[in-house]
Amino acid sequence: QVQLVETGGGLVQPGGSLRLSCAASGSIFSINATGWYSQAPGKQRELVARITSGGTTNYAESVKGRFAISRDRAKNTVYLQMNSLKVEDTAVYYCNVDVAGLYNYWGQGTQVTVSS
């Protein structure tokens, strides 16, 4: 079993920044990828950013140039640096870990609210 604990969400003004963290613990092995997903009220959960075991990153078009995903393997932690935040970024953000291409684990979600 893998446990994911997310931190870093909160309320920020447009143009501001946040850094989300996702710390993993438990039976971690053969991680294919770690990603961040967002889900706004009444909307489908969407991929925001992903980083593979090989270090390849992928981003949603809406966040390219503003968000950056990174990882610290020694700490079993993945980060999402969120800059130039927009009102439309407001959502619950979920950390996801794909283990061995077979199992998906999700964090509890952290609320990001961008508002003036």
C-alpha positions, 0 to 999 in steps of 0.5 A: 500500500502506498500513502500520499500526503499532499500539502501546499494548497491555499488561497492566493491572489491572481498572479501569485504562486504556490508550491504543492508537495506530495510525499509518498510512503509505503510499499513503493516500487517500480513507479512509472510516473507521478502526476498532478490532476485538477478537478474543479466543481462540476468538471472532470478531473484533468491531468495538469502535469506528469513526470515519468520514471525517466524524468520526462515531463508533460503538461497541460497546454493551459499551464505550460510556462507557468507550472513546473513538476519536479521530484526529490527521490531521496525524499519520495516527494514530488512537487508542483510549482505553480506560478502566475496563477489565474482564477481558472486554476482554482480547483482541488489538486490531486497527486497520483502515483502509477506503480508498475503500470498496474496500480494507481494511488491518489492523494487526499486532494488539496484546495487551490483557490485563486481569487482577488 
